[in-house]
Amino acid sequence: MNTISANDLKTKGVSAIEQALADQPEASVTVRGQMKYVVMSHEQYVHLRECELEAALAESKADLDAGRFVKESVEQHIKRLAKLAA
């Protein structure tokens, strides 16, 4: 993963990010030598979000197939939640 120092980001601005992302989808931003942040293109961010949503959907489908769900009315649901919070 390409690295951008906070100082480079301060002096070069967005061009430092563009340069770091020219050949890789992500780059880390270091502050005082420690990796603190990751930057990516909007397209890469959208792709990662879609992957997260696909994983959540697959997990939900697996729960349904395995019978790990509760079917109840709104009132029953609120009562069950109240018991869990107590």
OpenMM code with the backbone's topology and positions (N, CA, C; nanometers):
from openmm import Vec3, app, unit

residues = "MET ASN THR ILE SER ALA ASN ASP LEU LYS THR LYS GLY VAL SER ALA ILE GLU GLN ALA LEU ALA ASP GLN PRO GLU ALA SER VAL THR VAL ARG GLY GLN MET LYS TYR VAL VAL MET SER HIS GLU GLN TYR VAL HIS LEU ARG GLU CYS GLU LEU GLU ALA ALA LEU ALA GLU SER LYS ALA ASP LEU ASP ALA GLY ARG PHE VAL LYS GLU SER VAL GLU GLN HIS ILE LYS ARG LEU ALA LYS LEU ALA ALA".split()
positions = [
    Vec3(0.0856, -0.1177, 0.0000),
    Vec3(0.0000, 0.0000, 0.0000),
    Vec3(0.0895, 0.1230, 0.0000),
    Vec3(0.0616, 0.2160, -0.0866),
    Vec3(0.1353, 0.3414, -0.0906),
    Vec3(0.1091, 0.4208, 0.0365),
    Vec3(0.2045, 0.5030, 0.0737),
    Vec3(0.1952, 0.5812, 0.1964),
    Vec3(0.2108, 0.7294, 0.1652),
    Vec3(0.1301, 0.8095, 0.2320),
    Vec3(0.1376, 0.9556, 0.2219),
    Vec3(0.1630, 1.0068, 0.3625),
    Vec3(0.2644, 1.0883, 0.3781),
    Vec3(0.2861, 1.1470, 0.5107),
    Vec3(0.1921, 1.2662, 0.5286),
    Vec3(0.1601, 1.2948, 0.6515),
    Vec3(0.0737, 1.4093, 0.6792),
    Vec3(0.1364, 1.5371, 0.6257),
    Vec3(0.2683, 1.5459, 0.6314),
    Vec3(0.3367, 1.6644, 0.5805),
    Vec3(0.3194, 1.6760, 0.4291),
    Vec3(0.3337, 1.5637, 0.3560),
    Vec3(0.3105, 1.5666, 0.2109),
    Vec3(0.1673, 1.6072, 0.1798),
    Vec3(0.0754, 1.5557, 0.2581),
    Vec3(-0.0649, 1.5913, 0.2373),
    Vec3(-0.0860, 1.7400, 0.2612),
    Vec3(-0.0188, 1.7918, 0.3619),
    Vec3(-0.0315, 1.9350, 0.3932),
    Vec3(0.0269, 2.0223, 0.2820),
    Vec3(0.1408, 1.9827, 0.2294),
    Vec3(0.2075, 2.0669, 0.1301),
    Vec3(0.1569, 2.0441, -0.0124),
    Vec3(0.1220, 1.9197, -0.0448),
    Vec3(0.0823, 1.8877, -0.1820),
    Vec3(-0.0685, 1.8773, -0.2011),
    Vec3(-0.1420, 1.8615, -0.0922),
    Vec3(-0.2873, 1.8540, -0.1007),
    Vec3(-0.3368, 1.7306, -0.1744),
    Vec3(-0.4435, 1.7495, -0.2492),
    Vec3(-0.5098, 1.6398, -0.3195),
    Vec3(-0.4163, 1.5727, -0.4191),
    Vec3(-0.3221, 1.6458, -0.4732),
    Vec3(-0.2308, 1.5842, -0.5710),
    Vec3(-0.1496, 1.4720, -0.5072),
    Vec3(-0.1200, 1.4798, -0.3776),
    Vec3(-0.0495, 1.3716, -0.3085),
    Vec3(-0.1364, 1.2464, -0.3054),
    Vec3(-0.2662, 1.2648, -0.2841),
    Vec3(-0.3590, 1.1513, -0.2834),
    Vec3(-0.3702, 1.0935, -0.4241),
    Vec3(-0.3875, 1.1789, -0.5218),
    Vec3(-0.3991, 1.1317, -0.6608),
    Vec3(-0.2761, 1.0522, -0.7027),
    Vec3(-0.1597, 1.1002, -0.6650),
    Vec3(-0.0353, 1.0314, -0.7008),
    Vec3(-0.0286, 0.8949, -0.6310),
    Vec3(-0.0652, 0.8901, -0.5045),
    Vec3(-0.0595, 0.7645, -0.4296),
    Vec3(-0.1596, 0.6625, -0.4825),
    Vec3(-0.2732, 0.7099, -0.5340),
    Vec3(-0.3768, 0.6200, -0.5848),
    Vec3(-0.3611, 0.5885, -0.7331),
    Vec3(-0.2567, 0.6386, -0.7948),
    Vec3(-0.2385, 0.6185, -0.9385),
    Vec3(-0.2254, 0.4715, -0.9762),
    Vec3(-0.1624, 0.3914, -0.8899),
    Vec3(-0.1409, 0.2504, -0.9251),
    Vec3(-0.1932, 0.1522, -0.8209),
    Vec3(-0.2585, 0.2026, -0.7169),
    Vec3(-0.3165, 0.1168, -0.6137),
    Vec3(-0.4508, 0.1740, -0.5700),
    Vec3(-0.5445, 0.0871, -0.5256),
    Vec3(-0.6780, 0.1362, -0.4903),
    Vec3(-0.6852, 0.2095, -0.3563),
    Vec3(-0.5824, 0.1917, -0.2726),
    Vec3(-0.5826, 0.2536, -0.1402),
    Vec3(-0.4437, 0.3047, -0.1060),
    Vec3(-0.4388, 0.4014, -0.0152),
    Vec3(-0.3115, 0.4522, 0.0341),
    Vec3(-0.3283, 0.4867, 0.1815),
    Vec3(-0.2235, 0.4683, 0.2578),
    Vec3(-0.2297, 0.5031, 0.3994),
    Vec3(-0.1721, 0.6424, 0.4205),
    Vec3(-0.2241, 0.7099, 0.5211),
    Vec3(-0.1736, 0.8411, 0.5602),
    Vec3(-0.1080, 0.8234, 0.6965),
    Vec3(0.0184, 0.8632, 0.7044),
    Vec3(0.0905, 0.8493, 0.8302),
    Vec3(0.1023, 0.9848, 0.8987),
    Vec3(0.0935, 0.9802, 1.0301),
    Vec3(0.1122, 1.0981, 1.1140),
    Vec3(0.2219, 1.0629, 1.2135),
    Vec3(0.3296, 1.1376, 1.2079),
    Vec3(0.4466, 1.1118, 1.2914),
    Vec3(0.4943, 0.9672, 1.2805),
    Vec3(0.4917, 0.9159, 1.1577),
    Vec3(0.5410, 0.7817, 1.1313),
    Vec3(0.4430, 0.6688, 1.1605),
    Vec3(0.3279, 0.7002, 1.2129),
    Vec3(0.2273, 0.5989, 1.2460),
    Vec3(0.1126, 0.6043, 1.1455),
    Vec3(0.0710, 0.4877, 1.0949),
    Vec3(-0.0420, 0.4858, 1.0023),
    Vec3(-0.1686, 0.5219, 1.0799),
    Vec3(-0.2383, 0.6278, 1.0341),
    Vec3(-0.3577, 0.6767, 1.1034),
    Vec3(-0.4834, 0.6664, 1.0184),
    Vec3(-0.4697, 0.6809, 0.8866),
    Vec3(-0.5864, 0.6872, 0.7994),
    Vec3(-0.5601, 0.6099, 0.6713),
    Vec3(-0.6680, 0.5755, 0.6033),
    Vec3(-0.6595, 0.5153, 0.4705),
    Vec3(-0.7471, 0.5981, 0.3781),
    Vec3(-0.6939, 0.6307, 0.2623),
    Vec3(-0.7717, 0.7034, 0.1611),
    Vec3(-0.7903, 0.6126, 0.0415),
    Vec3(-0.9011, 0.6335, -0.0274),
    Vec3(-0.9314, 0.5538, -0.1462),
    Vec3(-1.0191, 0.6350, -0.2389),
    Vec3(-1.0295, 0.5885, -0.3610),
    Vec3(-1.1169, 0.6554, -0.4559),
    Vec3(-1.2622, 0.6289, -0.4173),
    Vec3(-1.3495, 0.7121, -0.4679),
    Vec3(-1.4914, 0.6929, -0.4414),
    Vec3(-1.5380, 0.5592, -0.4984),
    Vec3(-1.4877, 0.5215, -0.6137),
    Vec3(-1.5243, 0.3940, -0.6746),
    Vec3(-1.4853, 0.2773, -0.5855),
    Vec3(-1.3672, 0.2830, -0.5245),
    Vec3(-1.3219, 0.1768, -0.4338),
    Vec3(-1.4103, 0.1730, -0.3100),
    Vec3(-1.4466, 0.2888, -0.2583),
    Vec3(-1.5345, 0.2953, -0.1415),
    Vec3(-1.6701, 0.2316, -0.1726),
    Vec3(-1.7278, 0.2646, -0.2868),
    Vec3(-1.8566, 0.2077, -0.3271),
    Vec3(-1.8440, 0.0560, -0.3385),
    Vec3(-1.7359, 0.0088, -0.3974),
    Vec3(-1.7136, -0.1357, -0.4101),
    Vec3(-1.7090, -0.2025, -0.2723),
    Vec3(-1.6359, -0.1447, -0.1786),
    Vec3(-1.6271, -0.2027, -0.0442),
    Vec3(-1.7624, -0.2039, 0.0257),
    Vec3(-1.8385, -0.0973, 0.0110),
    Vec3(-1.9732, -0.0931, 0.0709),
    Vec3(-2.0629, -0.2008, 0.0112),
    Vec3(-2.0546, -0.2208, -0.1202),
    Vec3(-2.1338, -0.3248, -0.1843),
    Vec3(-2.0946, -0.4625, -0.1322),
    Vec3(-1.9668, -0.4848, -0.1106),
    Vec3(-1.9207, -0.6124, -0.0548),
    Vec3(-1.9756, -0.6331, 0.0861),
    Vec3(-1.9741, -0.5280, 0.1671),
    Vec3(-2.0299, -0.5369, 0.3025),
    Vec3(-2.1783, -0.5702, 0.2995),
    Vec3(-2.2508, -0.5069, 0.2098),
    Vec3(-2.3945, -0.5326, 0.2003),
    Vec3(-2.4226, -0.6744, 0.1508),
    Vec3(-2.3441, -0.7226, 0.0560),
    Vec3(-2.3602, -0.8600, 0.0077),
    Vec3(-2.3325, -0.9599, 0.1201),
    Vec3(-2.2306, -0.9335, 0.2013),
    Vec3(-2.1994, -1.0224, 0.3136),
    Vec3(-2.3124, -1.0221, 0.4158),
    Vec3(-2.3687, -0.9045, 0.4446),
    Vec3(-2.4803, -0.8955, 0.5397),
    Vec3(-2.6020, -0.9694, 0.4872),
    Vec3(-2.6282, -0.9586, 0.3585),
    Vec3(-2.7410, -1.0286, 0.2983),
    Vec3(-2.7210, -1.1801, 0.3056),
    Vec3(-2.6013, -1.2272, 0.2764),
    Vec3(-2.5716, -1.3707, 0.2845),
    Vec3(-2.5873, -1.4214, 0.4274),
    Vec3(-2.5433, -1.3423, 0.5251),
    Vec3(-2.5576, -1.3799, 0.6654),
    Vec3(-2.7048, -1.3872, 0.7049),
    Vec3(-2.7834, -1.2923, 0.6603),
    Vec3(-2.9267, -1.2916, 0.6899),
    Vec3(-2.9964, -1.4118, 0.6280),
    Vec3(-2.9618, -1.4442, 0.5037),
    Vec3(-3.0204, -1.5607, 0.4378),
    Vec3(-2.9840, -1.6891, 0.5122),
    Vec3(-2.8599, -1.6991, 0.5572),
    Vec3(-2.8167, -1.8174, 0.6327),
    Vec3(-2.8942, -1.8287, 0.7638),
    Vec3(-2.9164, -1.7153, 0.8316),
    Vec3(-2.9956, -1.7165, 0.9555),
    Vec3(-3.1376, -1.7637, 0.9282),
    Vec3(-3.1983, -1.7154, 0.8209),
    Vec3(-3.3342, -1.7587, 0.7859),
    Vec3(-3.3377, -1.9083, 0.7563),
    Vec3(-3.2428, -1.9557, 0.6768),
    Vec3(-3.2380, -2.0975, 0.6413),
    Vec3(-3.2175, -2.1865, 0.7638),
    Vec3(-3.1433, -2.1374, 0.8624),
    Vec3(-3.1144, -2.2147, 0.9835),
    Vec3(-3.2218, -2.1968, 1.0907),
    Vec3(-3.3208, -2.1133, 1.0635),
    Vec3(-3.4279, -2.0916, 1.1610),
    Vec3(-3.3896, -1.9994, 1.2756),
    Vec3(-3.2864, -1.9202, 1.2575),
    Vec3(-3.2428, -1.8268, 1.3620),
    Vec3(-3.3130, -1.6927, 1.3440),
    Vec3(-3.4421, -1.6907, 1.3761),
    Vec3(-3.5196, -1.5679, 1.3695),
    Vec3(-3.6394, -1.5809, 1.4614),
    Vec3(-3.7006, -1.4671, 1.4907),
    Vec3(-3.8186, -1.4628, 1.5768),
    Vec3(-3.9304, -1.3974, 1.4985),
    Vec3(-4.0470, -1.4604, 1.5012),
    Vec3(-4.1644, -1.4031, 1.4347),
    Vec3(-4.2592, -1.3608, 1.5453),
    Vec3(-4.2870, -1.2277, 1.5526),
    Vec3(-4.3690, -1.1754, 1.6609),
    Vec3(-4.4323, -1.0438, 1.6194),
    Vec3(-4.5307, -1.0002, 1.6969),
    Vec3(-4.5953, -0.8716, 1.6713),
    Vec3(-4.5049, -0.7594, 1.7199),
    Vec3(-4.5427, -0.6384, 1.6843),
    Vec3(-4.4668, -0.5215, 1.7299),
    Vec3(-4.4682, -0.5145, 1.8822),
    Vec3(-4.5838, -0.5361, 1.9419),
    Vec3(-4.5960, -0.5297, 2.0875),
    Vec3(-4.5071, -0.6349, 2.1536),
    Vec3(-4.5091, -0.7566, 2.0995),
    Vec3(-4.4249, -0.8624, 2.1556),
    Vec3(-4.2771, -0.8263, 2.1409),
    Vec3(-4.2419, -0.7698, 2.0296),
    Vec3(-4.1032, -0.7313, 2.0046),
    Vec3(-4.0579, -0.6252, 2.1049),
    Vec3(-4.1395, -0.5252, 2.1275),
    Vec3(-4.1050, -0.4187, 2.2226),
    Vec3(-4.0899, -0.4760, 2.3631),
    Vec3(-4.1787, -0.5669, 2.4024),
    Vec3(-4.1683, -0.6294, 2.5350),
    Vec3(-4.0395, -0.7105, 2.5466),
    Vec3(-4.0055, -0.7852, 2.4414),
    Vec3(-3.8830, -0.8648, 2.4452),
    Vec3(-3.7604, -0.7760, 2.4543),
    Vec3(-3.7601, -0.6661, 2.3819),
    Vec3(-3.6482, -0.5716, 2.3892),
    Vec3(-3.6358, -0.5086, 2.5277),
    Vec3(-3.7504, -0.4772, 2.5892),
    Vec3(-3.7496, -0.4191, 2.7237),
    Vec3(-3.6885, -0.5170, 2.8229),
    Vec3(-3.7186, -0.6452, 2.8095),
    Vec3(-3.6630, -0.7463, 2.8992),
    Vec3(-3.5116, -0.7580, 2.8798),
    Vec3(-3.4664, -0.7486, 2.7543),
    Vec3(-3.3238, -0.7570, 2.7269),
    Vec3(-3.2472, -0.6381, 2.7851),
    Vec3(-3.3120, -0.5216, 2.7850),
    Vec3(-3.2469, -0.3990, 2.8340),
    Vec3(-3.2406, -0.3951, 2.9863),
    Vec3(-3.3272, -0.4705, 3.0510),
    Vec3(-3.3329, -0.4677, 3.1992),
    Vec3(-3.2210, -0.5442, 3.2627),
] * unit.nanometer
topology = app.Topology()
chain = topology.addChain("A")
for resn in residues:
    res = topology.addResidue(resn, chain)
    for name in ("N", "CA", "C"):
        topology.addAtom(name, app.Element.getBySymbol(name[0]), res)
